[in-house]
């Protein structure tokens, strides 16, 4: 459904999106996950044809967006973070207005509106003014409007921002129900949204792809990102632990007048470092009341990749990750 090749966007001297390469298969729910300012919204705007790329290309449903932007937009339903609703209109009036913009005939409009209302579960509010609806219902109305012309591709930019937990669960359920009949591209900075909603994930930081794959594939990658928690009675422990060659980062926090907590991040593909950390602490005559290894999670991988975005390291693609994994498996290198 979507093929991006070396997709790049510059704003003056600022490189917002740097040579993105990815493919999104029909019928899947794919999440673009990254911190604020990572380049997610800029990427979505290039996919929809709203922004022209500075370099590279993107295709939607086999059509080059730059050359066939009008046909591409007919295949896309786009929901922005704040749905562009006319609050003085009733829900049914607004959906009728939007269906006319899509060029639907009278008979097509009635069928499309009834279908969208059913899909988004807003039948009970169809005659109410939009300004009387909760944030959750307004997002549903916005989603219904994107479905009126039955587009094969839905693009949702931070769709759950501002919703309460129950509204988030309901909206997540709507997305899952639409999967299969639509390809869904979901942009968010909220990690649980991706884990509970998406089939595949593209991790973006600093305008570059830092990793991509299924949730299970990324969780396997997360197992290579190890963290340790240490509580000790001396400030010298931070420097001692940081001097261990296999340690990537140490963050120290003073708990009280006596105790410090160190959060230790190991470099990728390292063996258990608890013995090395224990030896380093003993060398500075530290009293240690806690030392444990945290279970690796997708959050650890995400944070690790975001931290790595400050370096000049090239972006990680499925091919490079697979080659690295194969090499490590063959020769045992780290």
N, C-alpha and C positions, 0 to 999 in steps of 0.2 A: 504493500500500500504506500509506503514512504521509503525512498532511497535518497540518502544525503551523501554527497561526495565532496570532500574537502570544503565543506560549507564554512564560510568565513565572513565576518562582518566587522568593519572598522568604523569608528566615529572619530574622524580626525586622526589623532595619534593613538587613540585608545583602541586596543584590540579587544572587542567584546566577545567575539566567538572565533575560535582558532581551529580551523581545519577539522571540522566534525565529520566523521564517517560512521553511518549506521543504517540499518535496514529494519523496517517494522512490518511484520507479516499481517495479512488480513485476519480480522476476527480476534486479535489479541488486545489485551489491555497492557499498555506499556507506560511506565512512569519515568519521567525525567526528574531526577532528584538532585538537588544542589542547594547550597546556601544562597541567601539573598545576594544578588549581584553576580551570580555565577554565569549568567548568559542564557538562562532558560527561556524567559519571555522573548528575548531577541530571536532565539532559535525558532520559537513558535511563530513569530511574525514573519520570518522568512519562509517558513513552510506554507503559511496562508497567502503569501504574495503581498502582504502589507509592506514589508521592507525588502528591497532588492539586496541580494548578497554582494559583498565586495569581491568575492572570489568563490569558486566552486559552484555547485548546482544542487538542486533538490527536485525530485520527481514525486508526484502524488498520483497514484492510480495510473502510472505509466506516462503521465504528462509532465513536461518540464514547466515548472511554476513560472519562470521568467517569461516564457514564450506563450503559455496557454493559461494565464492567470485567471481569466474569466471562467473557463471551463473547470479549472481547479477549484475555484470558490464555490461552484455549484455542487461539488462533491464533499464540501467541508461544512460541518456545524461547529461554530466556535463560541465558547462560553468564557468570557473574561472574568477576572477575579471579582469585579463588581458588575453584575449583569446590567446591561443598559436598558432599564425598564422605564416606562412612562407611568409614574406612580398614580396619576389621576385617573388612568383607565382601569376598567374592570379586566379581570384576567382574560375572559373570552374576547373582549374588544381588542386587547393587546395582541392576542394570538391571531385574530382575524387580520389585524393591521400587518403583522409580520408575514403572514401567509400571502398577502397581496404583494408585498415586496419581493417575495420569491416567485411571483408570476403564476401562482396556482389559480386555476379556474374555480368557479363557485362550487361545483360538485367536488373538486379535489380539495378545496379548502375545508369543507365540512368533514370529510373523511380524515384529512391530515390532523385537524384540530382534535377530533375525538380520539384518534390514535395517540397523539402526543399527551393529551390529558390523562389517558389511561396508563400510558407508560410511566409518567411522572407522578401518578397518584395525587392529582390535584382536582378531582371531580368536585369535592365538597366546597372548594373555594372559587370555582370558575366564574361565579357571578359577583364576587367581592372585589372592591377596589384594591389595587395592588398596594397602596400605602397603608392598608389595614392588615397586611400579612406580616408574619414573622420573617426573619432573615432566612430561615430554612425554606419556607414556602416560596419566598422570592427567588431563591436559587433554583428551586424546582420549576418555577415559571420560566426562568431564563433558559433552563435546560430543555423544557418543552418547546420553546421557540426555536432552538437550534435543531430540533428533530422534525420540524414541519415539512421540510422538503426531502426527508428521509435520506440524509447524506450517508455514504458508506464510512466516512471518517469523522469522528468527533474529537475536537481538541479542547481540553479543559485546562484553563490556567488558574492554578490555586483555587479550586472550586469550593473548598471547605473552610477557607479563612473566615473567621468571625462567627462560625456556627458553634453551638454548644455540643457536648458529647453525644446526646441523643440525636440531634440533627445530623451530626457527622455520620453516625451509624446508618441512619435512614438514607442519606445521600450515597453512602458507600454501597448500600444494597441496590439502589437504583442503577449505579454504574455497572455492578456485576450482572444485573438483569439485562442490560443493554449489550453486554459483551457477546461476541459471536455474530449477532446480526449487524454489529458495527465494530470497526476498529477504533480503539479509544487511546488517545495520547494524553496523558495526565501529567501536568507540571506541578510540582510541589516541593517544599522544603521540609515537610513533615514526614519523618521516617516511617511511623506506624501506618500512615495512609498507603504507602507503597507496599509494605509488607502484607497488608490485609486486602489490598485491592488488585495489585498488578501481577501479570504473568512474567513480565520481564522488566528490568530496570536499566536505565542509562544514568550513570553517576557523572555529574558535571561540576567542575570547580575551576575557577580562573579561566572560564571560557573554553576549557578543553575537556574531553571525555577522559575520566580517570578509571572507569571500569564499566562493563556492561555484561548482562547475562540474565538468566533466570534467578529467582530468589534463592533456590538451592545452590546454584553455582556460586553466587556471591557469598552465601553462608560458608561454603567450602573455602573460598578465598579468605574469609574472615578468620578462619582457624589459624592462618599464618600470622595474624596480628595479635600478639600477646601483650597483656598488661598485668602489672603486679602492684599490689598495695602494701606499703611498709609504714609502720608506726615506730618511731625511734625517738631517743631523748637528746640527740645532738644535731646541730645544724651542719656539722661536717659530713654527715651521711649523704647529703645531696651530691656533693662533689665526688665522694668516694664511689657512689653507685653510678654516677654519670661517666666515670672513667672506665667502666666496663666496656670493652670493644663492641659487644653485641647489643648495647643499650642505645636506643635512638633518641630518647627524650626522658627527662625527669622533671616533674612538677612538684614543688614543695609548698606545703601549707602549714602554718603554725596553728596548733590546736589550743594550746594554753601555754603557761609559763615553762612547762617541761617538755611537752610532746610535740613532735612534728609528724605530718603525714606526707609520704612520698608516693606519687603515682608514676610508675615506671613503664615506659613503652619500649618494647624490644624491637629490634630491626626484624624485617620479614624473614620467615623460614628459619627461626632460631630454636635451638633446643631449650628445655626448661632452664630458666636462669636463677631459680631460687637458691641453689647452692652458691653460685657466683655472687649473688647479692648478699647472702649470709656471710661469705668470706670478706667481702668488702666492708661490711658493717663491723665485723670483729676487728678489722685492722684499725678502725678509728675508735675502738673500745665503746661501741654503741650498745646500749640496752635496747633490745628489740621486743616489743610486746605483740607485734603482729606482722606476719609476712604471708601473703597468699596470692595465688594466681587467679585472675578473673577469667570467667568463662568467656571465650570470644563470641561476639555478637556482630550482627550487621551494622550496628551503631559504631562499634569499634572500627570496622572497615571504613565506614563513611568518614568518621573523624580523621582517621589516618590518611585517607586520600585527600581530604580538604587541606590538612596540614601540609601534604606533599605538593599542593598546588602552588606554594610559594617558591618551589624550586624550579630549576630549568629542566627537570626530568621530563622526557617525552611522554605523551599520553599513553595510557594502557588500553590496548584493543584486545578483543577475544583472541586474535592470532598470536600477539606477543605474550599474553598470559598463558596460552596453551603451550607455546614453545618453551617458556620459562619453566612451566610445570613439568613438561617432558624432560627437559634437561636436568632438572633437579632430581627427577625420578631415576634417570639413567646413571648420573655420576655422583649423586649424593651431595652436590654442592649447594650452598645456601646463597 
